Amino acid sequence: MSAKAKRTIVAWLLLLPLIVLVFFPFAVMFLTAVKPADEVLQPTWWPSDFAWSNFLTMWSEANFGPALLNSLYVSILSTLLALVVSIPAAYALSRFRFAGRGFFRQFLLVTQMLSPIVLVIGLFRLIVWLGLIDNVNSLVFLYAAFNIAFSVWMLQSYFATIPRELEEAAWMEGASPATALVKVFLPLAVPAITVTAIFSFINAWNEFVIALTMLRRQESYTLPIQIFSLVSGRYTVEWTNVMAATFVATIPVAIIFACLQRYLVRGLALGAVK
């Protein structure tokens, strides 16, 4: 056996406990979702028969389709809105020196210490005053607002690693500052923007407290609230529906990670070096 093969085997053996730990919850969700209803509470791991129809039942009985669309709508728009505001702010922090710059950076850091639960009552009164209660668009603006500080803090530290000389070279070639920003700077910042977008999307996708406070009708529920409604206030809980809905709710995030994995690794690695 070659030395490379031995290193590969050792590496996989060292990673095995982590792999088991990460995939164990997903295995439990999937196996419970495909069990017959009368076997859910039995002390057996493997179902006697794979009830694939549980996913169809869940989709029709749990109002999963509208909740999935609402979550995608809220998460995508809030992420885009946060990036539109954060990229210019992070660029200004990394490229310009101005009065109050240090204070503003510290202010962004302090805001990350505030939990949404602390602000939820004030936010609720604000949304009621604006007439946006039970409106998914209210979540778009609230999630974007909570993600902006994180996005600016993350992006500005990466933007500072991009040499200013590249933009100056573009200026010397006749490009305007705006052209240099769009054609030179932003392409180099794609890994950081992608990583920030992923984290912002996940924060919006998984958020529960604000959505529970602002939404009233089932038609406007996002996925966390819709899955919660399958358990809350019921005499009997259909665990097959709950686990099937939870398992399917993880698929969009898994797809995003799979498609953007190379940007994620590159952005995290390069952003750590200044």
N, C-alpha and C positions, 0 to 999 in steps of 0.2 A: 504494500500500500504506500502510495506516494505521500510526501509530507503535506502537500496541498489537501489531499483527501482527508488526512488525519486532522488537519486544522479545521476543515469543514465539519467533520463529525463532532469535534469538540465544541465548535461554535454553536451548532444546532442543539447539542445536549445542554449547553449553558442557557440557551434561549428557550428551551422547552418549558420550564416552569412559568416563564412570562407568557408564552403563547397559550398555555392551558388557562392561566389566570385571566387573560384577556378574552378568550373565546368561550369560557365556561358560561357566562350569563347569556350569550347569544345561543349557545347550544340548548340551555334550559328553556329559553323562550321558544325556540323552534320546535323542540320535541313536545312541549306542552301545547303549542298551537296545533300540531297535527295529531294529537291524541283524540280518541273518541271521548265524548263528554263524560261517560261513566268511568273513565280511567284517570281523569285529571287528578283526583285526590288520592289515588292509590300509590303506595310506596314503590313504584316501578319507574325506571328511567325510560326504557324503550317501549313505545306503544305497540300493542298487539296488531294494530292495523293503522296505516297512515291515512288519516281523514283529511285529504287535501281540500275537501269541500268546506272545511272550516274557514278558509280564507274567503271564499265566495260569500259564505254566511255572514262573516264579519263585515265585509264590504257593504252588504245590503242592509244589515240590521244596525250597524254602528255609525251610519252616516259618514263613512270614512272618506269618500271621494270629495265632498265639499270641504271637509276639514283639511285634507291634503292640499287642495288648491289654495285655500286661505293661508296655510302655512308657507307654501311656496311664494305666494304673492307678497306676504308680509316680509319674509326673510330676504327675498331677492331685492325688493324695492328699498328696504331699510339699509341693506348692505351697499347698494349703489348710491343712495343718498349720503350715507356716512363717508364713502370714498370721495364723492364730489366735494364735500366740505373739507375733508381731512387732508387730501393731497396738496391743495394750495397752502393750507396752514402749516403742514409739515415742511413743505418746501421753504416757506418764509422763515421758519425756525432754524432750519439747517443752513440757509444761505445768507441771511441778513442779520445784522447786529442792530438792535433797537432798544430803546428804554423799556424796561419791564419784561424783557425777554426771559430772564431767569425766574422772575415771579410767575410768569405765565406757565412755564414748564413745571414749576412746583405745584401750581394750581391744578394742572392736568393730572399730576400724580395723586394729589389729595382727593380729587373727585373719584378716583378708582377705589377709594376706601369706603365709599358710601354704597350701601346696599339698596337696591330698588325698593325693598320692603319699607325702609325708613321714609321714602318719599311718596309711597303709594297713595296715601290719603290726600296729600296736596295735589298730586297728579290727577287723582280722581275728580277733585273739585274743579281743577282747570279744564279737564276734558268735558265735564258736565257744562261748565260755563261756555265752552266753545260749541256745544251741541254735537259733539262727536262720540258720545257714549254709544256703545254697541256698534261701533264702526271700525272695521279692520284698518282703515287708513289712520286712525289714531295710534294704533300699534306701530305703524310704519314710522311715524315721526318720533314716537317715544323710544323705540328700539334704536333708531338712527342717532338720537340724541345721546343715549347711553353708550353707543359704540364710538362716537366721534372722539372722545378723549383718549380712549384706548388706541384708536387708529392713528391719531396724530402722534401720540407718544411712541408707538411702534415704528411708524414710517419715518419720523424725523431722525431717529437714531440710525436708520439704514441710509437715508438720503445723505447724511453727513459722510458716509464712506465713499460716495461717488465723487471722483476728483472734479473740482471746479474747472480745471484746465480743459476738460473736454468741451464744456460749454463755451469757454473763452476761445478755443480753437474754431468752433462753429461761428462765433461772432466775427472772427478775423476773416472767415471765408465769405462773409456777407450775410449770414443768417441773423434775423432779428432775435431778441431774447425769447419771444414767444415761440418762434420756430425752433430755436435750440432746445427749449424746454420740451416741446412735443416730439421732435425727431431725434434728439440725442439723449436727454435726461430720462424721460419717462420709459423708453424701451429698456434702459439699464435698470430701472426700478421695478420692472414687471415681477420678479420673484417676491419682493417685499410687498407689493400691492396684492399679489395673489394670496400670500400667507395672511395678510390682514383681512382680506375679503373672506377667506375660509373661516377664521375665528369669529368675525362679525356675523357671518351667516349662521354658524353653529349657536352663537349666543342668542340670536333671534329665533332660531328653530326650536331651541329647548326652553325658552323662557315660559314661565308658568304663572307667577304671581300677578304680574301686570295684566296679562291676558284674562285671567280669572276675574280680576277686578273690573275691567273695562267692558267685557263682553257679556251679553245677556241671552241672546237668542242662539239656538243650536246652529242656525244657518251661518252664523258668523264665527263659530268656534274654530280655533286652531287645533292642531293635532294634540298637544299636551292636554288641553281642556277637554277635547272629545274623548280621549282615552281615560281621563280622570272621571268623566261622566259614566263610563262603563262600570265603575266601582262604587262611586259615591251615591249614597241614598238608595241602595238596592237591597232587597231582602236576599236575593240570590245573585251571585256574581258568575257570569259566564266566562270562566278563566280562559277558555279556548279563544274567545273573541278578544279578550284583553291581551293575551300573549301574541295572537296573530297581528293585532293592530300595532302593538309595540314593536314587533319584529319588522313589519313592513315600514314603520315610521323611521327605522334606522337606515333603510335602503338609500334614500336620496343623499344623505350625508356620506355613506360609504362610496357611492358612485362619484361624488365630488372629490373625495380624497383619492380615489383610484385614478381619476383623470388628471388631477393636478398634483400628483405625488412628487414629480420631479421638481416642480416649482416650489413645493413646500419644503423639501429637503434643501434645495439650493438657497432659498430665502432665509431659512433658519441658520444655515451654516455661514453664509456671507454676512448676514446681519450681525453676527457675533464678533466680527473682526472690524476694528476701526483703525 
